[in-house]
Amino acid sequence: MFKERAYIGGRISLFVDAGITVLSLPLAFYLWFLLYQYNGPEIMLPMSGTRLLPLYRQFNYRFLEHVAQLWMVSIPLVPLLLEAYGLHEGIGFRRSREVVWIVARAHLVALLVLAAVTVILKWRTSRILLVGFVGINFVLVLLKEMIILEYVRAARERGQHFRDVIIVGVGEIARKMIRRMQDRRRWGFRPVGCVVPPHMRDETLVNGLPNLGVYDETPQVLKEHHPDLVVFAVNKRAIAEAEPAIYACETQGIDIWMIPDFFDTSVAKVSFDDFQRLPVMAFRTVPEYSWQVIIKDVFDRAAAAIVLGVISPLLVLTAILIKASSKGAVLFKQVRQGYRGKPFMLYKFRTMVSNAEQLKAELDVLNEMDEVVFKIERDPRITPLGRLLRKWSIDELPQLFNVLKGEMSFVGPRPMLHTEIEKFKYWQRRKLSVKPGLTCLWQIKGRSNLRFEEWMKLDLEYIDNWSLALDFRILLNTIPVVLTAKGAK
């Protein structure tokens, strides 16, 4: 019930944010028009030279010129960014400063994306209008969230919209649950007592709450206290003893939360799913499929297409220079292991002599990385042009085609060779659980100067802490690293 309510509330909030975006752009345009464009009751159009337009027609002309295209992008963009940053998850559960930070970050990214789109597509959109729109939308969305938070806070102070909760169990997990509900009253949960194992029948208070009875007495406890929710916080040894309580809740139609204390997982996140009416407890060590994952995939493919179009002259020039400077193919193609270890063909500009792979065996003793990855700072196989391409990472640009095909992402662990993966330690193989990328934490924290184990730990750190915000920070930090050729070999 809690998950369903949160989902419904989040969807309503998402559509409200879309409506706010629909209204914000015309409002920003109206203010911009009056302050910067209105020249009296009539206006002379540049293309006509002579014809004068009345006020309503000049307003419509400017609106179509500056707003129509921007509207089509911003209406889905802004609400989905707010969704990606988690604004619509657990409405009413956050503090005011957390909401302000989420809304501010989402609108900053929206401003940067919209500015980039207008520049790349050469739209005639005023920068003042763009900033004004994002600013007005930020204020209205924040006002909506503050109204929700104030309504929830006032309702809680009046004792309204609380759900009475009974805790089944007495261990550390039960104590944590009780403390969190009591410390965060804005969440709307009110623990009223505990149901305990038989040996604690005579205890008056348990974890600061009244002892309502033992497991076998749960049907009577439910009848007397009418809880909205029963939380089972028992370990794997006590779950069998609590079975009568579970059955009593089921027969009386009372919602149950089962806090898993069965396995001690250090990395995996636990969630519940349903497989053809069969309840499943899922342990995930990778980001769960969500709006953020969808947005990341859409952004990767769209941005790759745009960037490839913009840098196409550079790609053609590089190909000509490679062909003219040394014998061999323009592109270097190599099978790498991608998502879940699935092989794909990776593309790079060729930076070495044509028989580089055959010469590799002779240079193994000079390897500067370790036994897994092969890399030499002064590799004699690299051509003079290739050294320049590597220094500025131009040789990596054809991998944008891999991103466009969905085989790679802009941000993610680097794809590895099958022979390298065979040498991985068991914990290092987890880097295959996400899509590989052009850049990641290793790129901005040392590149080739890192030892292999440090590189792997950074990849796993990225997987464990992944978010769109982290991707954005990595992309921004990659730019100066590439421009200064820091750590490139």
Secondary structure, DSSP 4 states (H G I P E B T S, - for coil): -HHHHHHHHHHHHHHHHHHHHHHHHHHHHHHHIIIII--SSEEE-TTTSS-EEEHHHHHHHHHHHHTHHHHHHHHHHHHHHHHHTTTTSSTT-S-HHHHHHHHHHHHHHHHHHHHHHHHHTT----HHHHHHHHHHHHHHHHHHHHHHHHHHHHHHHTT-S-EEEEEE--SHHHHHHHHHHHH-GGG-EEEEEEEE-GGGTT-SEETTEEEEEEGGGHHHHHHHH--SEEEE---TTTTTTTHHHHHHHHHHT-EEEE---S---SSPEEEEEEETTEEEEEEESSPPSSHHHHHHHHHHHHHHHHHHHHHHHHHHHHHHHHHHHSSS-SEEEEEEE-GGG-EEEEEEE--B-TTHHHHGGGGGGG-SS-SSS---TT-TTB-HHHHHHHHTTGGGTTHHHHHHTTS-EEESPPPB-HHHHTT--GGGGGGGGS--EEE-HHHHTTGGGS-HHHHHHHHHHHHHT--HHHHHHHHHHHHHHHHTTTT--
